[in-house]
Amino acid sequence: MPSPAATGPDTRAPVETGLLTIDLAALAANWRALATRSAPAECSAVIKANAYGIGLEEAMRALLGAGCRTFFVANLAEGERARAVSAEAVVYVLDGLPPGVGERLAAANLRPVLGSLEDVDAWTAQGYAARAPLSAALHIDTGMNRYGLPPALAGEAARRAAGVRLTLVMSHFVSSQLPQDPRNAGQIAAFATACAAFPGVPASLCNSSGIFLPQHPHLALTRPGYALYGGNPTPHAPNPMRPVVRLEARIVATREIAAGESVGYDATWTAPRPARLATLGVGYADGIPVSASAHAEKLAAEALVGGQRCPFVGRVSMDFVVLDVTNARAARCGDWVEIVGDTIGVDDFAARSHTIGYEILTRLGTRYARRYVG
Ligand SMILES: *Cc1c(COP(=O)(O)O)cnc(C)c1O
């Protein structure tokens, strides 16, 4: 079990009580694996939300090194950060064209994902101002009911987009992580019909899980996010991806309590027997969800202490998590324990925290020491 204390000299040990280690070699390997699976389609990388919490600039540089040329971010600010990393990369902005952002999108050579006829008109006008049609993607909504044009408006959008350089038409799966869900086939068919209105324009439908669907609806371009960062795109099967994120926390206190004593705010957990406890110096202010807390009749999250899985007990507080280390009695103040890593994957920790791995990653806190390796 490598931990900073065990694998390196003391100078490696951070002063922080939480340590995030991000394996950029694993990130690059995950992209290569997804690119191979996507071929002959191009494989892009979704680096929105600070590259799912791991750091947009670091992730983008590693992905460029692996051969990725097309990126998706959520908004203008992320797009400008991506453009600062690479002048050449193709960068799409998923949130499209909210009022007031067109000029800066154009100035930074970012491509909005247009989601309405109004967006198409606004980007056409932006192109007149620039004296040349500007590049953009168009989103067709085939079932999310979240963003994009209904398929019925595809023909109208194609006519209205005559003054736009459409470089991509795209849609997004509702439940591609469930390969048996009939919605997948329905969306594939609806999108194919809509795409007929855009002859010659590259099409894109697959997020991470979509790449693993039996229909292989890879089209011209795939758009993985979560799987790049080590999340499992096939929750019904073992995770084919390499872990990228390792989250460790330091034990800042230990104690023994008697049977019947409680732990934490509102005494939500009571020791059924004498227990040894270890307190970690991380909490919900660092992105550890309150829903990871032990609760009657629910799984609680666990941390790996000296190779032993030890449950969270009591409610997660702002800066502290308490573990029951009765089965890992050697745990000492100053020791590092794994919260997410090679043994406790991000999907495992998320399931025990009653949320999804995407939320765990994108909420990784700002107080951790961050180390990039590989
Ligand atoms: C976030 C997002 C993706 C990436 O999805 P993952 O499930 O993380 O692979 C792809 N396309 C769109 C439109 C998205 O919003």
The ligand as an SDF file (V2000), in Angstrom:
LIG
                    3D

 15 15  0  0  0  0  0  0  0  0999 V2000
  -20.4720   15.5820  -19.9480 C   0  0  0  0  0  0  0  0  0  0  0  0
  -20.7780   15.2580  -21.3510 C   0  0  0  0  0  0  0  0  0  0  0  0
  -20.0890   14.2320  -22.0170 C   0  0  0  0  0  0  0  0  0  0  0  0
  -19.1460   13.2840  -21.2980 C   0  0  0  0  0  0  0  0  0  0  0  0
  -19.9190   12.3370  -20.5860 O   0  0  0  0  0  0  0  0  0  0  0  0
  -19.2570   11.1500  -19.7340 P   0  0  0  0  0  0  0  0  0  0  0  0
  -20.4030   10.3400  -19.2810 O   0  0  0  0  0  0  0  0  0  0  0  0
  -18.5320   11.8280  -18.6130 O   0  0  0  0  0  0  0  0  0  0  0  0
  -18.3200   10.4380  -20.6330 O   0  0  0  0  0  0  0  0  0  0  0  0
  -20.3260   14.0580  -23.3780 C   0  0  0  0  0  0  0  0  0  0  0  0
  -21.2210   14.8460  -24.0220 N   0  0  0  0  0  0  0  0  0  0  0  0
  -21.9250   15.8150  -23.4080 C   0  0  0  0  0  0  0  0  0  0  0  0
  -22.9150   16.6120  -24.1860 C   0  0  0  0  0  0  0  0  0  0  0  0
  -21.7350   16.0450  -22.0510 C   0  0  0  0  0  0  0  0  0  0  0  0
  -22.4650   16.9850  -21.4270 O   0  0  0  0  0  0  0  0  0  0  0  0
  1  2  1  0
  2  3  1  0
  2 14  2  0
  3  4  1  0
  3 10  2  0
  4  5  1  0
  5  6  1  0
  6  7  2  0
  6  8  1  0
  6  9  1  0
 10 11  1  0
 11 12  2  0
 12 13  1  0
 12 14  1  0
 14 15  1  0
M  END
$$$$
